Amino acid sequence: MNAIKLRGFIPSLLVLGLTLGASGGARAQSAYGVSVTKTPSVQTFCLGSTQSVTYTYKVCNTGTKEEFVNLVDDNGTASTADDVNIGCGTNLQPNTCTAYTRTVTLSNTTTNTALAVATANSGGAYQIVAVASAQATVAAHDCGGGGPQAGNPTPPVCSFNVTIGTDPGTGKTTHVVAISAQDADDGINSIVDAGSYNARFSPVLPINGAGTKSPISITAYQTDPTTGARVWIQITNVNGLSTTCDPVFAFRGTGKPESQTFTGALANTAITIVNDSPGVQSLKIVVNGVSYSPKQLKDGETRTIDISAAAKATNVVTVTTTGKPGGSATVFIGEPAP
């Protein structure tokens, strides 16, 4: 996963772009939250056949205030062209949930991701207040006695939920990332810190998964909420296949704009900017030396940039905010568009 979070500045695989209120964010801590689960009707089928699969999505408002939630599915591909809108602007009252279903026909092992983005009217303007994602894998197996589909092994999956909350270690109001890691087929061997900064984990990493097939929960706290941070963990199963969870938070202060860089493979050849209110006015995004400069970004706007012409097997992506300080946005690098 690759998300960068910006406060008037930069975001990437996970998501973020939550804004602290004028009261220091204490209200947002308990007022807003969203969760999403995605459950397939079957988890395996025989290689060489086709299988009808119904996905059930459950989206919940876990806060105490009204929210409007958009839900999108990446359709198991790297292209944004075939992303599927599952629910658009669904009104959810506090502590309520809604469910959706979608039926598809699969012919091979498929992993896809659902992304829920919650907005709310705060201070007279709608802005993003919480984001969550969930992955699901349906595996094709050799029913003649072999293992998972040859040539298409399945790595662990990672889902996350981002809110404004309190770090119990410091008492500060900050970004809190609730991560769930699982490999239901083969089991998790390890979870390690792959290069995080300005972040604290509970439980402390590394974690020895000991082959467990049950979900492992991890909470990451942005240690200093006034400066950029990156949460970057690597989850490896017992067969050596890995997945990364990689949220980056960036902030635009009153001084010179900062830059943050993401390096690695991209599951999606698009960058999606979800602007907050107040949001950023413009960004400079450099992908493997090729510059993209989205300008005149409006508060609350969602804009997707196609970077397929610059994308490679391994990528270096740098994001810098420009314009007036004080705004915030979430930038998804290689994630489904909200």
C-alpha positions as CSV (number, residue, x, y, z in Angstrom):
1,M,0.0,0.0,0.0
2,N,1.2,3.5,-0.6
3,A,-0.4,6.6,0.7
4,I,0.8,10.0,1.7
5,K,-0.9,12.4,4.0
6,L,-0.5,16.1,3.7
7,R,-1.4,19.0,5.7
8,G,-1.3,21.6,2.9
9,F,1.5,19.5,1.5
10,I,1.9,15.8,0.8
11,P,0.1,12.4,0.9
12,S,0.5,8.6,-0.6
13,L,-0.6,4.4,-0.2
14,L,-2.6,4.8,2.7
15,V,-4.6,7.8,3.1
16,L,-5.1,10.8,5.3
17,G,-6.0,14.4,5.0
18,L,-7.9,14.8,8.3
19,T,-8.1,18.3,9.6
20,L,-7.7,19.3,13.2
21,G,-10.5,21.7,14.3
22,A,-10.0,25.1,15.8
23,S,-10.4,23.6,19.2
24,G,-7.2,21.5,18.7
25,G,-8.9,18.4,17.3
26,A,-10.5,17.1,20.5
27,R,-13.9,17.2,18.9
28,A,-12.8,15.2,15.8
29,Q,-11.3,12.5,18.0
30,S,-14.7,11.2,19.1
31,A,-17.0,12.9,16.6
32,Y,-15.9,11.2,13.3
33,G,-14.8,7.7,12.2
34,V,-15.5,5.2,9.5
35,S,-14.9,1.5,9.1
36,V,-15.3,-0.9,6.1
37,T,-15.2,-4.7,5.7
38,K,-15.3,-6.6,2.4
39,T,-16.3,-10.3,2.5
40,P,-16.4,-12.6,-0.5
41,S,-19.0,-15.4,-0.7
42,V,-16.2,-17.9,-1.5
43,Q,-12.5,-17.8,-0.8
44,T,-11.2,-20.5,-3.2
45,F,-12.3,-22.2,-6.4
46,C,-10.8,-24.7,-8.8
47,L,-8.2,-23.5,-11.3
48,G,-9.4,-23.8,-14.9
49,S,-13.0,-22.9,-14.1
50,T,-14.9,-19.7,-13.5
51,Q,-16.5,-18.7,-10.2
52,S,-19.4,-16.4,-9.4
53,V,-18.4,-14.4,-6.3
54,T,-20.6,-12.0,-4.4
55,Y,-18.7,-9.4,-2.3
56,T,-20.5,-8.0,0.7
57,Y,-19.3,-4.5,1.9
58,K,-20.3,-3.2,5.3
59,V,-19.6,0.5,6.0
60,C,-20.1,2.0,9.4
61,N,-20.1,5.5,10.9
62,T,-18.1,4.9,14.1
63,G,-18.3,8.5,15.3
64,T,-20.9,10.6,17.0
65,K,-21.8,12.9,14.2
66,E,-23.5,12.6,10.8
67,E,-21.3,11.6,7.8
68,F,-21.6,11.1,4.1
69,V,-19.5,8.2,2.8
70,N,-18.2,7.3,-0.7
71,L,-17.2,3.7,-1.3
72,V,-15.2,2.6,-4.3
73,D,-13.7,-0.7,-5.4
74,D,-10.5,-0.9,-7.5
75,N,-11.9,-4.0,-9.3
76,G,-8.7,-5.9,-8.8
77,T,-6.7,-4.0,-11.4
78,A,-4.0,-1.3,-11.5
79,S,-6.1,0.9,-13.8
80,T,-8.5,3.5,-12.5
81,A,-10.6,3.3,-15.6
82,D,-12.5,0.3,-14.3
83,D,-12.9,1.4,-10.7
84,V,-16.4,0.7,-9.4
85,N,-18.4,3.1,-7.4
86,I,-20.2,1.0,-4.8
87,G,-21.8,3.8,-2.8
88,C,-21.8,7.5,-3.4
89,G,-22.5,10.1,-0.8
90,T,-24.4,7.7,1.5
91,N,-25.7,9.4,4.6
92,L,-24.8,7.6,7.8
93,Q,-26.0,8.7,11.2
94,P,-23.8,8.1,14.2
95,N,-23.1,4.4,15.1
96,T,-25.0,3.1,12.1
97,C,-24.0,0.9,9.2
98,T,-25.0,0.2,5.7
99,A,-24.3,-2.8,3.4
100,Y,-23.8,-3.3,-0.3
101,T,-23.3,-6.3,-2.5
102,R,-21.6,-6.8,-5.9
103,T,-21.4,-10.0,-7.9
104,V,-18.5,-10.7,-10.4
105,T,-17.2,-13.7,-12.3
106,L,-13.6,-14.7,-11.6
107,S,-11.3,-17.0,-13.6
108,N,-8.1,-16.6,-11.6
109,T,-6.8,-15.5,-8.2
110,T,-8.0,-12.0,-7.5
111,T,-7.1,-9.4,-4.8
112,N,-9.1,-6.2,-4.8
113,T,-9.4,-3.2,-2.4
114,A,-12.4,-1.2,-1.2
115,L,-11.9,2.4,0.0
116,A,-14.4,4.3,2.1
117,V,-14.0,8.1,2.4
118,A,-16.2,9.9,5.0
119,T,-17.0,13.6,4.7
120,A,-18.9,15.9,7.1
121,N,-20.0,19.5,7.4
122,S,-17.5,21.0,9.8
123,G,-17.5,24.8,10.3
124,G,-19.8,25.3,7.4
125,A,-17.8,23.4,4.8
126,Y,-17.7,19.7,3.9
127,Q,-14.3,18.1,4.4
128,I,-12.8,14.6,4.7
129,V,-13.0,13.4,8.3
130,A,-12.0,9.7,8.1
131,V,-10.8,7.1,5.7
132,A,-10.7,3.3,5.8
133,S,-9.9,0.4,3.4
134,A,-10.4,-3.3,3.2
135,Q,-8.9,-6.0,0.9
136,A,-10.2,-9.4,-0.1
137,T,-8.5,-12.3,-2.0
138,V,-10.3,-15.1,-3.8
139,A,-7.7,-17.8,-4.7
140,A,-7.8,-20.2,-7.6
141,H,-6.4,-23.6,-6.6
142,D,-5.2,-26.7,-8.4
143,C,-8.0,-29.1,-7.4
144,G,-5.9,-32.0,-8.7
145,G,-4.1,-32.0,-5.4
146,G,-1.7,-29.0,-5.8
147,G,-1.6,-25.8,-3.8
148,P,-2.5,-22.3,-4.8
149,Q,-2.7,-21.3,-8.4
150,A,0.8,-21.7,-10.0
151,G,2.3,-18.4,-11.1
152,N,-0.2,-16.4,-9.1
153,P,0.6,-16.7,-5.4
154,T,-1.2,-14.6,-2.9
155,P,0.6,-12.3,-0.5
156,P,-0.8,-11.1,2.9
157,V,-3.5,-8.4,2.8
158,C,-3.5,-5.2,4.8
159,S,-6.4,-2.9,5.6
160,F,-6.4,0.4,7.6
161,N,-8.6,3.0,9.3
162,V,-7.3,6.5,9.8
163,T,-8.8,9.0,12.3
164,I,-7.8,11.9,14.5
165,G,-7.3,10.6,18.0
166,T,-5.2,10.8,21.1
167,D,-1.8,9.1,21.5
168,P,-1.9,7.6,25.0
169,G,1.8,7.8,25.2
170,T,2.0,11.5,24.8
171,G,-1.6,12.7,25.3
172,K,-1.4,14.7,22.0
173,T,-4.2,14.9,19.5
174,T,-2.8,13.3,16.3
175,H,-3.3,11.0,13.4
176,V,-4.1,7.4,14.5
177,V,-3.8,4.5,12.0
178,A,-5.5,1.2,12.9
179,I,-3.9,-1.5,10.7
180,S,-5.1,-5.1,10.3
181,A,-2.8,-7.6,8.6
182,Q,-3.8,-11.1,7.7
183,D,-2.9,-14.1,5.5
184,A,-5.8,-16.5,5.8
185,D,-4.3,-19.1,3.4
186,D,-0.7,-19.4,4.4
187,G,-0.3,-17.5,7.7
188,I,1.9,-14.5,8.7
189,N,5.6,-15.0,9.5
190,S,6.6,-11.5,10.4
191,I,5.6,-7.8,10.5
192,V,8.5,-5.3,10.6
193,D,9.1,-1.6,10.4
194,A,10.4,-0.9,6.9
195,G,11.4,2.7,7.4
196,S,8.9,4.7,9.4
197,Y,9.6,8.0,11.0
198,N,7.8,10.2,13.5
199,A,5.6,7.3,14.3
200,R,5.1,5.0,17.3
201,F,3.6,1.5,17.1
202,S,1.5,-0.5,19.5
203,P,2.4,-3.3,19.9
204,V,6.1,-2.6,19.3
205,L,7.5,-4.0,16.0
206,P,8.8,-6.4,14.9
207,I,6.1,-9.0,15.4
208,N,6.6,-12.7,15.1
209,G,3.5,-14.0,13.4
210,A,4.3,-17.6,14.1
211,G,2.2,-18.6,11.0
212,T,-1.0,-17.3,12.4
213,K,-3.9,-17.1,9.9
214,S,-6.0,-14.8,12.1
215,P,-5.9,-11.0,11.7
216,I,-3.1,-9.1,13.6
217,S,-4.0,-5.6,14.8
218,I,-1.4,-2.8,15.0
219,T,-2.0,0.9,15.9
220,A,0.4,3.6,14.7
221,Y,0.5,7.1,16.2
222,Q,2.0,10.1,14.6
223,T,4.4,11.2,17.3
224,D,4.6,14.9,16.5
225,P,1.4,16.1,14.8
226,T,3.0,19.3,13.6
227,T,5.5,17.7,11.2
228,G,5.6,15.1,8.5
229,A,5.5,11.4,9.3
230,R,5.5,8.0,7.6
231,V,4.1,4.7,8.7
232,W,5.7,2.0,6.6
233,I,5.4,-1.7,7.6
234,Q,6.2,-4.9,5.7
235,I,4.1,-8.0,6.3
236,T,5.6,-11.3,5.1
237,N,3.8,-14.7,5.0
238,V,5.4,-18.1,5.7
239,N,6.1,-18.5,2.0
240,G,8.2,-15.3,1.8
241,L,5.6,-13.2,0.0
242,S,5.2,-9.6,1.3
243,T,2.8,-6.7,1.4
244,T,3.5,-3.2,2.6
245,C,1.3,-0.7,4.4
246,D,2.7,2.7,3.7
247,P,0.8,5.9,4.9
248,V,2.7,9.1,4.8
249,F,1.5,12.3,6.6
250,A,2.8,15.6,5.3
251,F,2.2,19.1,6.5
252,R,2.4,22.6,5.1
253,G,3.7,25.0,7.7
254,T,4.4,28.7,7.5
255,G,7.9,28.3,6.3
256,K,9.5,26.8,3.2
257,P,7.4,23.9,1.7
258,E,8.8,20.5,2.5
259,S,8.9,17.4,0.2
260,Q,8.4,13.8,0.9
261,T,9.4,10.8,-1.2
262,F,7.8,7.4,-1.8
263,T,9.9,4.6,-3.4
264,G,8.7,1.3,-4.5
265,A,6.3,-0.6,-6.8
266,L,2.8,0.9,-7.6
267,A,-0.3,-1.3,-7.6
268,N,-2.1,1.5,-9.5
269,T,-0.7,3.9,-12.2
270,A,-2.7,6.9,-10.9
271,I,-2.3,9.5,-8.2
272,T,-5.5,10.7,-6.6
273,I,-5.7,14.0,-4.6
274,V,-8.5,14.4,-2.1
275,N,-8.5,18.0,-1.0
276,D,-9.6,19.0,2.4
277,S,-11.4,22.3,3.5
278,P,-9.3,24.3,3.7
279,G,-7.3,22.4,1.1
280,V,-4.1,22.9,-0.8
281,Q,-4.0,25.1,-3.9
282,S,-1.5,23.3,-5.9
283,L,1.0,20.4,-5.8
284,K,4.3,19.5,-7.5
285,I,4.5,15.7,-8.1
286,V,7.6,14.2,-9.6
287,V,7.4,10.6,-10.8
288,N,10.8,9.1,-11.9
289,G,11.9,12.6,-13.0
290,V,8.6,13.4,-14.8
291,S,6.8,16.4,-13.3
292,Y,3.0,16.8,-12.8
293,S,1.7,20.0,-11.4
294,P,-2.0,20.0,-10.6
295,K,-3.1,23.6,-10.0
296,Q,-6.2,25.5,-8.9
297,L,-7.3,22.7,-6.6
298,K,-10.6,23.6,-4.9
299,D,-11.6,22.8,-1.3
300,G,-13.2,19.3,-1.2
301,E,-12.1,18.5,-4.8
302,T,-11.0,15.0,-5.8
303,R,-8.6,14.9,-8.8
304,T,-6.9,11.9,-10.4
305,I,-3.7,12.1,-12.4
306,D,-2.7,9.4,-14.8
307,I,1.1,8.6,-14.3
308,S,1.2,5.5,-16.5
309,A,3.6,7.2,-18.9
310,A,6.2,7.7,-16.1
311,A,5.6,4.6,-14.0
312,K,8.1,1.8,-13.8
313,A,8.6,-1.5,-12.0
314,T,10.3,0.5,-9.2
315,N,9.3,4.2,-8.7
316,V,10.5,7.3,-7.0
317,V,7.6,9.7,-6.3
318,T,8.2,13.1,-4.6
319,V,5.3,15.3,-3.6
320,T,5.5,19.0,-2.6
321,T,2.8,21.4,-1.8
322,T,2.9,24.9,-3.1
323,G,0.7,27.9,-2.5
324,K,-0.5,29.4,0.7
325,P,0.2,27.4,3.9
326,G,-2.5,26.1,6.2
327,G,-4.4,23.8,3.9
328,S,-4.4,20.0,3.9
329,A,-5.0,17.2,1.4
330,T,-4.7,13.4,1.0
331,V,-2.7,12.0,-1.9
332,F,-3.2,8.4,-2.8
333,I,-0.2,6.9,-4.7
334,G,-1.2,3.5,-6.3
335,E,-4.5,3.4,-4.5
336,P,-8.1,3.2,-5.8
337,A,-9.7,6.6,-6.3
338,P,-12.3,7.6,-3.8
